[in-house]
Each structure stands twice: as structure tokens, then as C-alpha cells.
Amino acid sequence: MRRCGAHLVLLVVVVWLIVGLFGCAKKKPADTKAPTVPIGVSITAVSSSEVRVSWKPSIDDSGKIKEYKVYRNGQPFGKTDQLAASDKTLTPKVKFCYRVSALDEAGNESVQSPDVCAMLQ
């Protein structure tokens, strides 16, 4: 009986060590902070019906920016992981405005940038 008791104690110690090393490791706290607002949003005319919207990168406290959301006239227009987007569906002599927000890997979205507006001739 003594041998079974010693093996049981040894088994309990091994399980306790495994749980201590792997099961209770400190987890990184959840990312709940949004990235900074994209700045320097600008519009460049490419043709009579196309513009290129560009901006400077946002910063996120926990790492990389996953993507940027582009809004046209207050409505979602598209997503990109680049620092620019093209809009090829414009009508000349109609005012259009863009905003951009940043999303991090955790899905936190920044505040939208201020409107930048233009009208193609």
C-alpha cells in the first residue's frame, strides 16, 4: 500500500506542476482601446470621375492596424489595409465628402476623421 500512496502523491505533484506552468499562465489583457484617428486625409483627382483618397497611418497601442474604413458622404464606401483608396464612381460637378477610420486586430474602431470634400469639374 505504501507504494500506491507514493505514486499517488507523485502523480498529484506532477499534475499540480503542469497546471501551474501551462494552465495558469498570465494572459494578456483584452485590447479595448481604439486606434488613433487617421489624420492628413486628402483627395487627389485622377480623372473626371475618379479620385484617390489618402491619409497618414493611425497608431494602435497593442500593435498593428488591421484595416481602414472609408466613408463617402457619411456612408460606408470600402475597406483597405493600405493608406489610400480609389473612388471611380463619381459624377462631375457633384460635391462628395470622405471620412476614414482605423480598426485594430481586436476590432476596435477609431473615431472617423473630419470630412474632406471636393467636387470634380
KANOR-V707160 format. One line per field, one symbol per residue. phi: phi as a letter, one per 20 degrees, with the letter a starting at -180 (. if undefined). A space follows every 10 residues. Layout:
phi = ???
This chain:
phi = .fffffffff ffffffffff ededffefff ecefffffdm fbccfdbfcc cddcbefecc fdqeffaddd ddlndgdacb eedabdcdde dgmcfccccc cdcefenfdf ffffgccbbf e
